[in-house]
Structures are given as C-alpha cells and as structure tokens.
Amino acid sequence: MRLSCSLRGKILLHSEILYDRAGALTRLQNKYKIKYPEQLRQNIIEKNVRLLDGYIPSYSDQIVKASERMEIVSVNHRTTEFIASYFDILFAYNEVTHPVEASVSSIRNLKRMLN
C-alpha cells in the first residue's frame, strides 16, 4: 500500500523514535510539531458552517433546488461540496491538518492513528 504524504507526515509526528544516530528524524519532528492556529480553526469552522446551511446560497438550499429541478449532476456536485465543507469543519474542530486528496484507506489509517 502506498501512503499519502499527509499520512506519512502523521506517522512521523506521532511516532516514538527509538534510534536516530544523526538526529534527522528528531529535527523533522520538531520542525513540523506546531500548534494548530486558533484563528485559522475558528475561520474555517465559521466559513464552512455558513456554507452548509442557513445562509444564502448554502449548499443545503442549492441541493434542494437542484433536486426540485431534477438536475442530478448539480445535486451530485453540491452534495460533494457539502461533504467537503463538513470534513473541513471536522478537521479544523479536531485541530488536525487536512489530508489533501487522501484515499479512503489513508483516512481509515489516519483515524486509527489518532485514536
């Protein structure tokens, strides 16, 4: 199985280094162990909650209108965007970096690592 860059990064950040003669892995861990910025977290959640529902044009309203017009492609596209925004909220809320275009198996592995 080929791991995404994002998943390899998570493995590096959450691994206990047992032997690192030159200190390269320790330097990498220290370089990338940064706190998730609170303002970024708040901005992502705020923006995406508005996109999901209750504001014009929210994804939920667009999905309903497209389904009323029986535009299946539009329903699919808006539903995809709705789910993407939902995951953006989840990752920001949990202060986890977003695994860009990660495969389903990579997300499952990431979930196992974070639990």
C-alpha positions in Angstrom: 0.0 0.0 0.0 1.3 3.4 -0.9 0.8 6.1 1.8 -0.1 9.7 1.0 2.3 12.5 2.0 -0.1 13.6 4.6 -0.3 10.2 6.2 3.5 9.8 6.2 3.6 13.1 8.0 1.2 11.9 10.6 3.2 8.8 11.2 6.4 10.8 11.6 4.7 13.3 14.0 3.2 10.6 16.2 6.0 8.1 16.2 8.3 7.4 19.0 11.9 7.5 17.6 13.9 4.6 19.1 17.2 5.2 17.2 18.2 8.3 15.3 22.0 8.5 15.2 22.2 11.7 13.1 19.1 13.2 14.7 17.4 13.7 11.3 14.0 12.3 12.3 14.0 14.3 15.6 14.8 17.5 13.7 11.9 16.7 11.3 9.5 16.0 14.2 10.5 19.3 15.9 10.1 21.2 12.6 6.6 20.0 12.0 5.2 19.8 15.5 3.3 23.1 15.5 0.1 24.1 17.3 -2.9 24.4 15.0 -3.6 28.2 14.9 -6.8 29.0 16.8 -7.8 31.9 14.5 -7.4 29.6 11.5 -9.5 27.0 13.2 -12.3 29.5 14.0 -12.2 30.9 10.5 -12.5 27.5 8.8 -15.4 26.5 11.1 -17.2 29.8 10.7 -16.9 29.9 6.9 -17.9 26.3 6.3 -20.9 26.3 8.7 -22.3 29.2 6.7 -21.9 27.2 3.5 -23.7 24.2 4.9 -27.0 25.7 5.9 -28.9 28.7 6.9 -27.2 31.3 4.7 -27.8 32.2 1.0 -26.5 30.5 -1.0 -25.9 27.5 1.3 -25.2 24.0 -0.1 -28.3 22.6 1.5 -30.5 25.1 -0.3 -28.7 24.5 -3.6 -29.2 20.8 -3.2 -32.9 21.1 -2.6 -33.4 23.5 -5.5 -31.4 21.3 -7.9 -33.3 18.2 -6.8 -36.6 20.1 -7.4 -35.4 20.8 -10.9 -34.3 17.2 -11.2 -30.7 18.2 -12.1 -28.9 15.1 -10.9 -25.5 16.4 -11.9 -26.0 19.6 -9.9 -27.3 17.6 -6.9 -24.2 15.4 -7.0 -21.9 18.4 -7.3 -23.4 20.3 -4.4 -23.6 17.2 -2.3 -19.9 16.7 -2.9 -19.2 20.3 -1.9 -21.4 19.9 1.2 -19.4 16.8 2.3 -16.1 18.6 1.7 -17.1 21.5 3.8 -18.3 19.1 6.5 -14.9 17.4 6.6 -13.2 20.8 6.7 -15.1 21.6 9.8 -14.3 18.2 11.4 -10.6 18.5 10.7 -10.5 22.1 12.0 -12.5 21.3 15.1 -10.2 18.5 16.0 -7.1 20.6 15.1 -5.9 18.1 12.5 -4.4 19.1 9.2 -6.5 18.2 6.2 -5.2 15.1 4.3 -5.4 16.6 0.8 -7.0 14.2 -1.6 -6.3 11.2 0.7 -7.7 7.9 -0.3 -10.4 6.3 1.9 -7.8 3.7 3.2 -5.5 6.6 4.1 -8.3 8.3 6.1 -9.0 5.0 7.9 -5.4 4.6 8.8 -5.3 8.2 10.0 -8.3 7.6 12.1 -6.7 4.6 13.7 -3.5 6.6 14.4 -5.4 9.5 16.1 -7.5 7.2 18.4 
